[in-house]
Structures are given as C-alpha cells and as structure tokens.
Amino acid sequence: MSDTARTSSHDHLVDSLAGGLRPVRRLPGPAFRALAWCAAATGLGLALMPFADLEALRTRMAVADLRYAALGAVLTAVAAAVAAFQTSVPGRASAWALLPLAPAALWIGASGVGCLRDWAVPGADPAHLHQTGGCVAFLLTVSLPLSLVLVGMLRRACPLRPNLTAALAGLSAAAAAAALLVPFHPHDATATDLLLHALGVGLVIGANGLAGGRLLRRG
Amino acid sequence: MACAVTAGLDRPTLPGRDAFGWATVARPSAAASGFSARMRRDEALASDMAAAQAGDAEAYRRLLRDCLPVIAGLARAQGVRADAVDDVVQDVLLTIHRARATYDPARPFLPWLRAITQRRAIDRMRRAGRRPREVHDPIAYEAEVDRGPAPGQGLEARDRERVLARAVAALPEGQRQAVEHLALQERSLDETAALTGRTKGALKVNLHRALKALRRTLGADPTDRDEAASRPGERGPHDV
C-alpha cells in the first residue's frame, strides 16, 4: 500500500469513527463494579436464606475447617470478581488475575481437610452420592444466573484477553455458588463430595472461559 | 501516574523514536525536557479523550489522528511486519472506539493506548502465524515439476542401450571398431590404431561412415529401426 493510499485509508476510518461519535457514559471503576456484582450475589443469597436450615448452619460454622472453607469460597468469589473487572479494562495490570489464588488456596485447602473427617471422626455424617449430585446441580444452577450477570457487566468494558476475563468470571460465579451452597449442605464433606464439587466448579469455569470468551470478544 | 507513563520507556524503540513512537532528541541533556513534553502530550491526549467521551467529534478526530504514528511505532516495536502495521493501526482505532467508555481521564492515556496496541499486535501476529503461507496458487502442487527421475526412465535408458548395441553390432568390422574404441570407450586415435592395426586416417573415415550409418539407422522411426538395422544393403559404404 502506498503512503498516500495508507493515509487516505486511515483518514477515512478516522472520519467515519468521528462522524458517528455519540457521547458515552464513563464506566465506573472496576472495584466499584465488582462490588455491585457482589451485592447482587449477596442479594441472591439473602433471597435463598428462608429455605436454609439456619440452626444447622450455625452448628456447622462452629467447625473450623467448614468455617474456613466457606470463608475461602466467599473471598475467592470477591477476589475473582475484582480480578475479572480489572482485566476487562485496557491498561490494567494482568497480574490482577493472580488475586484469587490465595483465597482459592484457603477454600480448596480447608475443603480438603474437611474430607479427612470421614476417616478421622467415626461419628461423622458423610454425604451420599445422590446428595452430592444434588450439590453439583445446585452449583450449576446458581452459577448460571451469576455468570450471566457477570458476563453482561463485563461486556460493557473491553477485555483485551476475553478468555482470561471470562475464566475469572467463571471462578467468581462458581465460588459464589459454592458459598451459597453452604447453608444447604447439611452433611460433612467426603473426597467424592469434594471431587464432584471441583468438577462442578471446573465445569462452570470452563463453560465461562469458552462461551463467555466468545461473548466478550465482540466487535 | 508518572510511573505508569514511564513504564513503557524501557521497551525496544526505533531509532529517533521513543517507546510510544514520539520523535526523540539524541542529546541526553534533553531527556528531562523530552519527558515533560511527553507528559504534556499525554495530558493533551487525555483531555481530547475526555472531550470525545462527552461527544466532541472534532477532539476525537484530532485524538485519533495524533494516535496514528504512536500506534504504528508501538506495533513495529512489538514485532509486527511492515506490511501488517496498517491492519494493526485500523484494529486499534476500532478498539479505541469500542473501549472509549473504559478510559478514566484521571489516569494517563498512553498506557491505555499501549495496552490496546500490544494486544491487537499480538492478535494479528497470531492470526498470521495460523494462516497457511503458500496458498496463492491453488494448483501449485499439481503443476510442480518433479526433478527426480521419471518412473520409466531406467527402462527407457536400457532400451536405448540395447538398440544402440544392436545397431553398432550390425556395422562392418572396421566401422564397429572405430565406434567402439573412439566413441564409446573414448580412446585416442593412436591407441586405437595400435589396438586395431589400422591407420589413423582409416579410423577417421570409418568413424565418419559409422556415425552416418548410425544416424540413418537410429534417427528413423523406432518401428523402422529394426528393419533398417537388418537390411545389409543400407548399412552404408564398406569400411576401409
């Protein structure tokens, strides 16, 4: 392409973009938007609370590893949401993607310790396979609306790495769903339980990474 | 804010250009003034972008035109080939347009632009890497000449040797000796004369007549060769 043709081509595009310019509302900061999504997830949790056995929840939260696993899930959901919103804005450091690692380690570690109770404590109440299947269904069902809301909010920005942003969104939605599962999980964790939970979380993250990546790669 | 702007200054640069594509002054003493000029330029771009977010088309046009050399310089520094730089520039312009709501005027503009340009340059290079390189001539494979031996080449060579041997064997004795020693075995006239007991002049005449006879025999249609070789009357003059 000659210099003249090149300049003309760029000028044409610049004129076209400037000619169709409309005012835009500046997006709020990533932290604020992450907070808004967390508020929405909390609202969903509060809406589900009347169906939960709060007395059993109180008893279970007295156990350290269950308490830390729930705390880890909540922190992972918040951190992954912040990371997803940060990576959706050009110019923000991609190191934000590492933010959920520490809370995820707490979540996975505490859940893994909980699995050992089946062998360590004779009177434990491990989950049966059909109960675990119900947990996975809960994870997937609750993750879906959370993911949709999150991806919809992220689409308003411009993720330069859409798959990474979408995977973080999936992690956030899956962790939030796991946190919301705690009041409805009236039995102790087993290795099978943890594996199926991990499968459910992996499915949500993978589905978000693939489908969400495509949704975010618009334009 | 200043850290974010200077974060790009350690990037590979073009001669006479800094990491953002701005023209630089070679004198080290001018570094401070160059930095402040860059800061002023960044502020001007940020101001234009803020106006563009509010719908100011003229500021937006000015901003995009000012960005063109910056984008091209960053793309080249990223390793984009010269013939693909324009594609990257256009991709970046479109991305700026789509992402303009994400820009925060409280932050520097150039890191925001650099992040977009680097990502679009990487995307373009990945796409170029995935694309097959030699698809311009769809029948290139079929039309390619195979420089190796043809499948029947060995058989044809053996056939030619057999026909030649029969034609030579059919020559008169003197001509046959001349062809075998002088032409096929590449001996000298002296050696051949010593081996056959003929004079060098006779050998020359015999070779000349033999070649003439072979040309007549082998130059004919392949189906006639055997007949020509088997007709004694057409062998040519006798040898000397």
Chai-1 contact restraints between the chains, C-beta under 6 A:
chainA,res_idxA,chainB,res_idxB,connection_type,confidence,min_distance_angstrom,max_distance_angstrom,comment,restraint_id
A,R6,B,D86,contact,1.0,0.0,6.0,A-B,restraint_1
A,H10,B,L68,contact,1.0,0.0,6.0,A-B,restraint_2
A,L13,B,Q90,contact,1.0,0.0,6.0,A-B,restraint_3
A,L13,B,L93,contact,1.0,0.0,6.0,A-B,restraint_4
A,V14,B,R61,contact,1.0,0.0,6.0,A-B,restraint_5
A,V14,B,L64,contact,1.0,0.0,6.0,A-B,restraint_6
A,V14,B,R65,contact,1.0,0.0,6.0,A-B,restraint_7
A,L17,B,H97,contact,1.0,0.0,6.0,A-B,restraint_8
A,A18,B,A57,contact,1.0,0.0,6.0,A-B,restraint_9
A,A18,B,Y60,contact,1.0,0.0,6.0,A-B,restraint_10
A,A18,B,R61,contact,1.0,0.0,6.0,A-B,restraint_11
A,L21,B,A57,contact,1.0,0.0,6.0,A-B,restraint_12
A,L21,B,Y60,contact,1.0,0.0,6.0,A-B,restraint_13
A,P23,B,A54,contact,1.0,0.0,6.0,A-B,restraint_14
A,P23,B,G55,contact,1.0,0.0,6.0,A-B,restraint_15
A,V24,B,Q53,contact,1.0,0.0,6.0,A-B,restraint_16
A,V24,B,R100,contact,1.0,0.0,6.0,A-B,restraint_17
A,V24,B,A101,contact,1.0,0.0,6.0,A-B,restraint_18
A,R26,B,Q53,contact,1.0,0.0,6.0,A-B,restraint_19
A,L27,B,A101,contact,1.0,0.0,6.0,A-B,restraint_20
A,L27,B,T102,contact,1.0,0.0,6.0,A-B,restraint_21
A,V89,B,T102,contact,1.0,0.0,6.0,A-B,restraint_22
A,P90,B,A99,contact,1.0,0.0,6.0,A-B,restraint_23
A,P90,B,W112,contact,1.0,0.0,6.0,A-B,restraint_24
A,P90,B,A115,contact,1.0,0.0,6.0,A-B,restraint_25
A,P90,B,I116,contact,1.0,0.0,6.0,A-B,restraint_26
A,G91,B,P111,contact,1.0,0.0,6.0,A-B,restraint_27
A,G91,B,W112,contact,1.0,0.0,6.0,A-B,restraint_28
A,G91,B,A115,contact,1.0,0.0,6.0,A-B,restraint_29
A,A157,B,T102,contact,1.0,0.0,6.0,A-B,restraint_30
A,C158,B,R98,contact,1.0,0.0,6.0,A-B,restraint_31
A,C158,B,A99,contact,1.0,0.0,6.0,A-B,restraint_32
A,C158,B,T102,contact,1.0,0.0,6.0,A-B,restraint_33
A,L160,B,R119,contact,1.0,0.0,6.0,A-B,restraint_34
A,G219,B,R98,contact,1.0,0.0,6.0,A-B,restraint_35
